[in-house]
Amino acid sequence: MENQQDWLELTNKIFNQDQVKAEAIFVHGWDDLKDDMIKLVALHYEDSGAKMIVLNGHDEYEVGLKGFEYWKEQLENKFSIPQDVIHSIGEADHTYAEAKGFMQFAKENNIDSAIIISTPQHIIRAFLTNLATFKKNQVNTKLYPKTLNNCNWMEEIEIKALASPPEVTTRLGRLSAEFARILNYRQLANSGDANYAMASFKEGLDYLKQLNV
């Protein structure tokens, strides 16, 4: 049973962290707020000392929309990120596939620490999925979740996910749905379904406290 206080504390901690140092930055692929997110990645690259920016390799992060090549071009040309800094995990259709792809990349490249970046409405589930995936595979990379501190939560957005039906909602509405997904996916993972991995809110909170963030 999840404790509501853990939800609130984890959310507050993720949205109010100080800057950290890390060897790599991994970005979950969303179209929403992409230009703001690309700028955020560039800022964390400059501030964190990261040597690698790792992206989902899909040409489309949502159906019919921009993906890897757009992000790569913007990071290189608009923010002067060196070409050899930007890497791909290959194509990943959903959050867990992205987490597994980055886990394997981190393992192969002996990455000690990484910033995990996603949109505000998705960052909590993205972080808990990565945390569970890395722990399950005994990869000890330190994971620091980051997102935009400010966005219009009531703005209506259309989500054209690669692995699920299209959805029209607000960012706040999607955040609420993400909490439900976390609970559902954790239950499925705990039942032995290998298609899911999900840490609890308490596990996420305790993990970040252990990292002193």
C-alpha positions, 0 to 999 in steps of 0.5 A: 500500500502506497503512502500518500505522504511518500507521493508528495515528498517524492514529487516535491524532491524531484521538482526542487533539486539542486544541480548535480554532477553526472557522467551522462544525461539520458532523455526520455522521448516526448514531443511535448515541450520539446524545445524547452526540454532540449534547452534543459538538456543543454543547460544540464550538460553545461552544468553537470560536467556530463560527457554523454547525452543519450537519446531514444533513437526513434525518428518519431518520439510520438506518431508523426512527430519529431524524434532523434534527428531533430533533437540531435540537430538542435543540440549540435547546431543551436547549443553547440554540443559536440557530435560525439557527445550525443548517443542513441540507445536505439529505438524504444517504443515505451518507457520501460524499453527506454529504461532497459536500453539506457541501463544496458548503455550505462552498463556497457560504458561503466557510467557511474552517474546519470541525470534522467530527464523527461517532461514534468508530467512523466518524470516521476514514472520515468525515474521509478521505472529506471530505478527498478530496471537498474536495481533488477539488473544490479547496475549501480549507476546513480540516477538523478531525475530532472525536469522543467521547474515551470510549465502550464499544467492546465494547457491541453496537450495531445499525446500520440504515443508509439505504444498506446492510443492517442490521448487529449488531456492537460499536463495535470490530467496526465500527471494524475494518470501517471500516478495510476499507471505507477500503481498498476505497473508496480502491481503487475511487476510484483506479480511476476510480469516481466513486461514491467518494472516499477519502484515504489514511491517510498523506494524512490524517496529513500533512494534520493535521500540516500543520494542527499538530493 
